[in-house]
Amino acid sequence: MGGSRDNSRNDTHHSRGGGVTGHIGIIACSAEGAALCYRTICLEAAHRLGRHAHPEVSLHNHSLASYVACLERRDWPAIAELMLSSAHKLASSGAEFLICPDNTIHQAFQYLESRSPLALLNIADVVAEEAVARGFSRLGLAGTNWLLASDTYPGKLAARGLSHVLPSTAEANAMHRIIMDELVLGRLAPEGLACLQRIIERMRQSGCDAVVLGCTEIPLILNDGNSPLPTLDSTRLLARAALNRAIEATAPPA
């Protein structure tokens, strides 16, 4: 990440391929989710900006252990403070807007948004908009127990006329274990995939027409090719939304 600079300058950032792009700041939580988001931005940008070209990206990550300690005591204001610390460091590095590739800690947005030095894209908004665009109506929701107990997605989905199905308690506990004991550590066990597939198949039988991968690590193991339902990949959808904003923010007037 670059050092501090004068943010009063009206900078634009030029990709080597000639495109003009904004500077994306990533508030990271887990390494796996943040890395997939960053990689998606860089690889997909090349299709739009030219070979090897991508926006300027800065990432800041407090220790995942610090976040988990707060999550275990449901201390959302403390999580917001960690995120705000990252936000200020990213702003000082020249980032122009922020994303957070972690669904669970979006619950802290209510304590963060009004105090953030930069605008934040909300991952649940991005996913809900994609669900509408693709014509889905009833979504299964996959994620940690912390996410499933929150209104991070239900409120966003309901506002767009979408319904949702949650996993059972046993399913949610199994999913939480797979995420926190395997995926965030980069362990992609076939048993974990099989368990997720069974849960999503049950959601399909409950009338769901798609599933929200509401944990940014789930796409490491599950995708449209091996899921019983079409997937709404929150990680890559957020990355694409950030890429769109970075490009469009500095596009010349039509």
HUKANOR-V889961 format. One record per backbone hydrogen bond with DSSP energy under -0.5 kcal/mol. NH is the residue of the N-H (numbers start at 1). CO is the residue of the C=O. E is the energy in kcal/mol with one decimal. If there is no record, write none. Layout:
NH & CO & E
NH & CO & E
This chain:
5 & 92 & -1.1
7 & 5 & -0.7
9 & 6 & -1.1
11 & 9 & -1.6
13 & 21 & -1.1
15 & 13 & -0.5
15 & 19 & -3.1
18 & 15 & -1.9
19 & 49 & -0.5
21 & 13 & -3.7
21 & 19 & -0.6
22 & 246 & -1.9
24 & 22 & -0.6
24 & 56 & -2.6
25 & 97 & -2.2
26 & 58 & -2.8
27 & 25 & -0.6
27 & 99 & -3.0
28 & 26 & -1.0
28 & 60 & -2.6
29 & 30 & -0.6
34 & 30 & -2.0
35 & 31 & -2.6
36 & 32 & -2.0
37 & 33 & -1.9
38 & 34 & -2.7
39 & 35 & -2.8
40 & 36 & -2.2
41 & 37 & -2.2
42 & 38 & -2.2
43 & 39 & -2.7
44 & 40 & -2.6
45 & 41 & -1.7
46 & 42 & -0.9
47 & 44 & -0.7
48 & 44 & -0.5
48 & 45 & -1.5
49 & 45 & -3.0
50 & 46 & -1.5
53 & 50 & -2.3
56 & 22 & -0.6
58 & 24 & -2.6
60 & 26 & -2.3
62 & 28 & -0.6
66 & 63 & -0.9
67 & 63 & -1.2
68 & 64 & -2.8
69 & 65 & -2.2
70 & 66 & -1.3
71 & 67 & -2.7
72 & 68 & -2.6
73 & 69 & -0.8
73 & 70 & -0.5
74 & 71 & -1.5
75 & 70 & -2.7
76 & 74 & -1.3
79 & 75 & -1.6
80 & 76 & -2.5
81 & 77 & -1.7
82 & 78 & -1.7
83 & 79 & -2.4
84 & 80 & -2.9
85 & 81 & -2.3
86 & 82 & -1.9
87 & 83 & -2.7
88 & 84 & -2.4
89 & 85 & -1.8
90 & 86 & -2.6
91 & 87 & -2.5
92 & 88 & -2.2
93 & 89 & -0.9
94 & 91 & -1.4
95 & 90 & -2.2
96 & 23 & -3.0
97 & 23 & -1.0
98 & 119 & -2.8
99 & 25 & -2.3
102 & 100 & -2.4
106 & 103 & -1.4
107 & 104 & -1.5
108 & 105 & -1.7
109 & 106 & -1.9
110 & 107 & -0.6
111 & 108 & -1.7
112 & 108 & -0.6
112 & 109 & -1.3
113 & 109 & -2.9
115 & 112 & -1.6
116 & 112 & -1.2
116 & 113 & -0.6
121 & 98 & -2.4
123 & 121 & -0.6
126 & 122 & -1.9
127 & 123 & -2.2
128 & 124 & -2.5
129 & 125 & -2.4
130 & 126 & -1.8
131 & 127 & -2.3
132 & 128 & -2.0
133 & 129 & -2.3
134 & 130 & -2.0
135 & 132 & -1.4
136 & 131 & -2.3
139 & 163 & -2.5
140 & 210 & -2.6
141 & 165 & -2.1
142 & 140 & -0.5
142 & 212 & -2.1
148 & 144 & -2.6
149 & 145 & -1.5
150 & 147 & -1.9
155 & 151 & -1.2
157 & 153 & -2.9
158 & 154 & -2.8
159 & 155 & -1.8
160 & 156 & -0.5
160 & 157 & -1.2
161 & 158 & -1.9
162 & 157 & -2.7
163 & 137 & -2.5
165 & 139 & -2.5
167 & 141 & -0.6
172 & 168 & -3.2
173 & 169 & -2.3
174 & 170 & -2.0
175 & 171 & -2.6
176 & 172 & -2.6
177 & 173 & -2.1
178 & 174 & -2.2
179 & 175 & -2.4
180 & 176 & -2.9
181 & 177 & -2.8
182 & 178 & -1.1
183 & 178 & -2.6
184 & 179 & -2.6
185 & 182 & -1.0
186 & 183 & -2.0
187 & 182 & -2.8
188 & 186 & -0.7
189 & 187 & -0.8
193 & 189 & -1.8
194 & 190 & -2.5
195 & 191 & -1.9
196 & 192 & -2.2
197 & 193 & -2.5
198 & 194 & -2.0
199 & 195 & -2.0
200 & 196 & -2.4
201 & 197 & -2.2
202 & 198 & -1.9
203 & 199 & -1.7
204 & 200 & -2.4
205 & 201 & -2.2
206 & 202 & -0.9
207 & 204 & -1.7
208 & 203 & -2.1
209 & 138 & -2.7
210 & 138 & -0.9
211 & 230 & -2.4
212 & 140 & -3.4
213 & 211 & -0.6
213 & 232 & -2.3
214 & 142 & -1.4
214 & 212 & -1.9
218 & 215 & -1.2
219 & 215 & -0.6
220 & 217 & -2.1
221 & 218 & -2.2
222 & 218 & -2.0
226 & 223 & -1.2
227 & 223 & -1.2
232 & 211 & -2.6
233 & 231 & -0.7
234 & 213 & -0.9
234 & 232 & -1.1
237 & 233 & -2.5
238 & 234 & -2.0
239 & 235 & -2.1
240 & 236 & -2.5
241 & 237 & -2.2
242 & 238 & -2.5
243 & 239 & -2.4
244 & 240 & -2.8
245 & 241 & -2.3
246 & 242 & -2.7
247 & 243 & -2.2
248 & 244 & -3.1
249 & 245 & -2.5
250 & 247 & -0.7
251 & 248 & -0.9
